[in-house]
Amino acid sequence: MTTSSKTATALAAVAALGAAALLAVPGAQDASAKTVTVRIGGGHATNPVDHGRPVVLVAAGLGVPTDVFRTAFSGVTPAGAGEEPDPAQVQRNKEALLEVLAPYGVTNDELDRVSNYYRYVQSAGEMWPTTAATARATVRHGKVVAIKVTGGGAGYSSTPTVSVPGYGVTKVRVTLSYGKNLRANGRIASIKVLG
């Protein structure tokens, strides 16, 4: 074998090793995988005992357990549908709420801020503030293997439905995150593919 033949053979071997190494690099393109937009729906159900109020969101926004806010609200006398409460009634309701919530550090101003943010008229077809979440699914060999949340959204009071169009039923576990930041309260933290 001539020197130039040996050099060509060595270069070919190095090129083959380089290609193999590239395929082994984490994050390198996997020709068998593709990403698909995930469909996320619902997620705005409320507990029947809350009469349409997003109590889980309000409680989290105030930084108190959901049951504590339910207890506080049990002392409130809401105005009738389509009626404006009189100022004395508003004051009595606030006193009832703060009697339970103040020991948790909730102030009158904080109660107003959170309550006003989540106030809506259900009979008028309104919804409390929400932001739709977004996610992308990784599909490999025709099967959904992972889902990445690309935007957590906000305002989810219950677990939304998650589907990947064109890939049948995918079992997932959706984890919601709640907190005092109202613009991120009730966001989707993760979606895990099961099985």
N, C-alpha and C positions, 0 to 999 in steps of 0.2 A: 504494500500500500504506500502510495507516495505521500509526501508531506502535505500537499494540498488536499488530498483525499482524507487524510487524518483530520485536518483542520475542519473540513466541511462536515465530517461525521461528528466531530466534537461540538460544532456550532449547532447542528441539528439536535443533538442530545440536550444541549443547554436550552434551546428553544422549547423542546418538549417538556423539560422540567419546569420551565417558566410558566407554561400554559397550565400544567398540573397544579403548580403552586397557586396560580391565580384562582383556580376553581376551589381551592381549599381555604382561601381567605374568607373570613366571616364577612358577610355583607355583599360578597360578589354576586352578580346576577345569576339567578337560578332559572334556567330556561323553562323548567316545568311549572314555575309558580307565576301567578298573576294576581293583581289586586282588583277588587270589585267594591263599588260603593254599597254600603250597608243601609238598609231601610230601618228607621227607628220611628215607632209610632206610639201614641198613647202616653201613659205615664202621668196622667193628671187626675187620677181617681182620688177620692177622699174617703175617709172612714165614715160610715153612715152616722155614727154618733156626733160627727162634726157638722152635719147639715150643710155640706158643700164648702165649708171653710178649709183652707189648706193649712190645718193646724200643725202638721209636721214641719212645714216651712216657717210658719210664724214662730213656733217654739224654738227652732234652731236659730232663726234670726235674732231672737232675744237671748239665746244662750242658755235656755232652760230645757229640761226634759219635756217631751210631748205630754206626758200625763200631768205634769205640773201646770202646763198651760191649760189643759182641759179642766183641771180642778179650778183654776182661776176663772175661766170663762163660765163655769157653772153658776157663778154668782152674778152674771150679767143678765140684764133684761133688754134684749134687742128691740129696736123699734119695729113695727109691723112692716110688711112688704110695701114699698112705695111711700112710706112715711118717713118724715124727718124727726129724729129724736129731739125732745126739748132739752135745753141746756142743763137743767137739773138732773134729768135722766142720764145724760152724758157724764156728768160729774159723779153720780152714784156708781155708774158702771166702771169708771176709771178707778174709783176708790176700791171697789170690789176686786178688780184685777191687781192693783198695786199691793193690796193687803197680802196677796199670795206671792206676787212676783218680786216685790222689793227685797225680801231676804236673799234673793238670788242676784242682787245687784242691778235689777232693772229699774231705770228711772222713768219718770213721766215722759221726758223727751224721747227716750229710747223706745218706749211703748208706742208713742205717736209715730215715730219714724218707721218702725217695722209694720205697724198696723196699717198705716196709710199706703205703704208700698204694696201690700197684699190685698188692699180693699178693691172689690170689684162687684158688679151687679150681675149675678148669675141669670136672673130673669130677662136681662137685656142681651143675653148671649155673650157676655163678656167673660174673660179669663184673667186670672192674675198674671203678672208679668212672667213670661217664659221665653227661653231661647232654645231653639232646637239643637240637639247634639248631632255630631257627625262622626262617622267611623268608616274605616276601610277594612275589608276582609282579605286575607291572603288565602288564595285557593291553589292547592297543589294536587295534580292528578285528579281533578274534578271534585275534590273534597275541601271544605272550609277547614283550615288548620289553625287560624289565628284571626283575631279581630283587634285592630288598634283604634282607640278613640282619638280622633283628630281634633275634636272640639267637644268639650264636656257639656255645653249648654247650661241651662239653669231652669229652676222652677218645676222640676219633676217631684211630684208628691207621692208617686207610686212607681213600681217597676215598669218601664216601658217594654213594648214588644220589639224584638230585634230579628230581622230576617235578611237573608242574602238572596236577592232575586236570581232565580235560575238555578238554585242549588238546594231545593227542597227544604226540609226542616233541619235547622241547626240548633242543637241544644246549647244554651249559653247561661252563664251566671252574670247578671248585671249588678255592679256595686255602685250605689249612689252615695254621694258625699254631701253633708249638710254643714252649715256654719253661719257665722255672723255676717260674712260678706254677701250681701243680698244678690249681687250680680252673678255670684257663683254658687249660691245656696240651691241645693237640689240638683247638682250636676252629676253626670255620669263619670265616675272615677275610672271604671274599667269594665270591660266585657270579656269574659273568659269563655272560650269554647270548651265544652265538656265532652268527654268520650273520645 
